[in-house]
Amino acid sequence: MASKTLPYSVDKSPECYDEYKFTLPELFRDLAKEELHEDATVREEALTQMRQWIVDNPYIRKCRTDAQFLLRFLRFRKYSVPKACEALERYLAMRETYPKWFKKLDVNEPATREMLEDGVFANLGQDANGRTVVYFRFGYFNVDKFGPLQEARLAALLIESLMEWEEVQIGGFRVLVDFSDSVMKHYGIWGVSDMKILMDAINRSYPIRFHEIHGAKFPKFAIPILNLMLSFASPKMKESIICHNSVEDMAKQFDESLLPKECGGKRDLRELTQDLLKHLEDSRDVILALDDMEIDTAHYVSLWQDSYAPHIEIEASIMENFRNLTVD
């Protein structure tokens, strides 16, 4: 891929550093100041320190050093430079350790394209407080065609593309998940190792700020699988989860003007799907070029040492029984 077509380089040379300008509405400037302790001085000092750390780090061979990328991690860690550097290392290690999950993310990949066109996900925009609202329809995953790997790759593509937006870096996420029409097979295809990889990525490797995760119509028969998956979640993520008995109850927590018709709003989900596809197509080269970054994988292998051995017995006792129920 020709790097000259991209707005950044993975070269660690200071000549490649860009000059940052804050161009978002005042709402996000105020949010950044109040919640992340960000102002122009803090931001520039932190970027300078983080870039120097990357240059001095012999185990990071190639890395984006543009402000938009590094601010993902600085904002995620509220401008603690050591913690932001650690988050960047974990992110890079995750991508290198599980390339089939987190690399070559392409909107034109047939499985990804089909799932998007099926309407499993929509970006509903920002609410009045600057939080990005996203909507999942879990039951719309075609589990007869796609498994955990394809579903996780779609999630990774969406996260990478959304994190390019500074509004998301600053405001964070509110999530709606509609479990209507989901069946046993939607849950039974997930093994404990799949859950561990995905939850490690979401909890510990992607710089995501979740404010609320709303779920509606979650089936009782899948509660054992949910409990197993949440055993890999951080306490903060668990605290953000809010369950609703109906989609209507869940929708009451959001501005009606944001919601699609499927949630009691007025927006056309087909139009939202097309808008998302257009965004992913426009950012395709940027997302694929993330693969140009390089690290010393052997050095970072300790970040991924398996600390979840106790869950293997849980899988034997829960997953095996559950899968017996999902056999056609």
Secondary structure as GFF3:
##gff-version 3
##sequence-region A 1 328
A	DSSP	three_ten_helix	3	5	.	.	.	ID=ss1
A	DSSP	three_ten_helix	14	16	.	.	.	ID=ss2
A	DSSP	alpha_helix	26	36	.	.	.	ID=ss3
A	DSSP	alpha_helix	40	56	.	.	.	ID=ss4
A	DSSP	beta_strand	60	62	.	.	.	ID=ss5
A	DSSP	alpha_helix	67	76	.	.	.	ID=ss6
A	DSSP	alpha_helix	81	97	.	.	.	ID=ss7
A	DSSP	alpha_helix	99	102	.	.	.	ID=ss8
A	DSSP	alpha_helix	110	117	.	.	.	ID=ss9
A	DSSP	beta_strand	121	126	.	.	.	ID=ss10
A	DSSP	beta_strand	132	137	.	.	.	ID=ss11
A	DSSP	three_ten_helix	138	140	.	.	.	ID=ss12
A	DSSP	alpha_helix	148	163	.	.	.	ID=ss13
A	DSSP	alpha_helix	166	171	.	.	.	ID=ss14
A	DSSP	beta_strand	173	178	.	.	.	ID=ss15
A	DSSP	alpha_helix	184	188	.	.	.	ID=ss16
A	DSSP	alpha_helix	192	200	.	.	.	ID=ss17
A	DSSP	pi_helix	201	205	.	.	.	ID=ss18
A	DSSP	beta_strand	210	216	.	.	.	ID=ss19
A	DSSP	three_ten_helix	220	222	.	.	.	ID=ss20
A	DSSP	alpha_helix	223	230	.	.	.	ID=ss21
A	DSSP	alpha_helix	235	239	.	.	.	ID=ss22
A	DSSP	beta_strand	241	244	.	.	.	ID=ss23
A	DSSP	alpha_helix	247	251	.	.	.	ID=ss24
A	DSSP	three_ten_helix	256	258	.	.	.	ID=ss25
A	DSSP	three_ten_helix	261	263	.	.	.	ID=ss26
A	DSSP	alpha_helix	269	282	.	.	.	ID=ss27
A	DSSP	alpha_helix	284	288	.	.	.	ID=ss28
A	DSSP	three_ten_helix	289	292	.	.	.	ID=ss29
A	DSSP	beta_strand	294	295	.	.	.	ID=ss30
A	DSSP	three_ten_helix	301	304	.	.	.	ID=ss31
A	DSSP	alpha_helix	310	314	.	.	.	ID=ss32
A	DSSP	pi_helix	315	319	.	.	.	ID=ss33
A	DSSP	alpha_helix	320	326	.	.	.	ID=ss34
###
